[in-house]
Amino acid sequence: MKFLLTTTTATSLLAATMGAAMDQEAPVNAVVTIGMIGDVVKNVGGDCVDVTAIMGPGVDPHLFEATASDVRTMQGADVIFYSGYSLEGQLGDVLERFGRQKPTVAVAPASVDPGDLITTQDVYGIDPHIWMDAQLWSQIAPTIEETLAEIRPDCADRIGANAEAYQQELLALHDWAAASIGSIPEAQRTLVTAHDAFAYYGRAYGIEVAAIQGISTESEASVADIRATADAVVEAGVPALFVETTINPRTVQSVIDAVRAQGHEVEIGGELFSDAMDEDGTPASTYIGMIFENTAKITQALGGEVADVPDALSGWADEWNAAEIIDR
């Protein structure tokens, strides 16, 4: 409710912000919490926006605490976009305070139908990892479009065209991921990861998901968690487990050791991007690349075949050499 109220307060501040922004030819200064939002803002805003992400590659948003420098960055923003649903839980008070000063938009609650959300039995209530479903994540584009266009009405037509084109790319990405994961033999279609960030991915693309830890990463997995996951891997005959870029890999290695102690061979299928994207200048520094790389690794490690890249993604594929990603 606090996030929703912040968004509502931010909307009421748009008119005040518009005047100042329109007097400047400089791009809108948009500050975002996570890179997955930042890449959507870049694609929708184009040259009408400059984007700064508070949390960079390898940063776990569940544990993130803002520094004085981060607060100064947000103070200088024309607009702040954050995910919501407690993903940035430790930033909640900071975001609420900025929501009384400038447009501060929780993109997930503002964009995604509540009926499409995955509920949880923990303190989160709602699983915040919505970007793991490209179709759902595409729904934040109109929210970002509307916000930026109200701040910079002179850019509204360009922003609208960008948003529509980018949404079509994400829908094509969604279909491609479903086709790739669907090629994995059904008996091997189980994704085992360090923490529970892939529930939306599993639901969207038809793969069972087993996580060693829950949604939060504040506490480490217990011996019982490791033993239970190892038993599930052996029972299902899963050939590969996956580590995550924001999580210490030792928990996954503990499961592998427990699995091998039962006489079942399993390997690490690769490193997945869950709560953060990759370093700038790499394919997975883009949201499309993040989902593309994850899907290629999962598909190949579990015995499937990566689908052909659709025409709608040809621009991204040419820029980032998608064929090389698949061949790694």
Protein Blocks (a to p, Z undefined) as FASTA:
>chain_A
ZZmmmmmmmmmmmmmmmmmmmmpcbdcddddfbfklmmmmmmmnmmmbccddfbdghiaf
klgccdfklmmmmmmpmbdcdfbjollmmlmmmmmmmmmmbccddfklmmmcfklpccdf
bfnopacklmlpmklmmmmmmmmmmmmmmmmmmlmmmmmmmmmmmmmmmmmmmmmmmmmm
mmpcfklmccddfbdcklmmmmmnopacddfbdfblkbccdfklmmmmmmmmmmnopabd
cddfkbcfklmmmmmmmmmmnopacddfbjcdfkbccdehiaklpfklmmmmmmmmmmmm
nopacddddfklmmmmmmnommlmmmZZ
